Structure formats: structure tokens, C-alpha cells
Amino acid sequence: LAEALRPWRGKFPSVEVTEQAVIGVAAQHLVEAASDASLVVVGRRNRRAPVGMHIGPVTHAVLHHAAAPVAVVPHD
């Protein structure tokens, strides 16, 4: 995880990033971590659907239950 974040830390050194690997329900861990976060960033896959933005269950849970602002970033 630290290795995957290394290029981003170099590009944005003033942004504090905390990495943590946990076992369990992803949405629950993200919502708990958001309690003292300034921003929570979650991803969603770019799906070619005819209507609306389709998000997964983890992103949906974080959007509805996180105390911090949430940014949803599409990716392929």
C-alpha cells in the first residue's frame, strides 16, 4: 500500500495521507475512518450504462453515512 501511494505523496507532499490495511467490511471501516477526516475519496468504475451514475455498495454506504465530505472519483 505504501508503495502504491509513494508517487502521489511525492506529487502532493502537503497532503496528509494515512494508509491502513484492515480486515472486515470495507464500507464500515471507511465510515469509521471518516469520523475525523477532512475528506474521504472513494472510486467508482466507469460503466457505460444508459442512465445515471452507477456506484457500488461501498461507495453508496460511504456517501450516505460518512461524517466527512466525500469525493467520488471515476476510474477505469
Secondary structure, DSSP 8 states (H G I E B T S, - for coil): -HHHHHHHHHH-TTS--------S-HHHHHHHHGGG-S-EEEEEE----SSS----HHHHHHHHH-SS-EEEEEE-
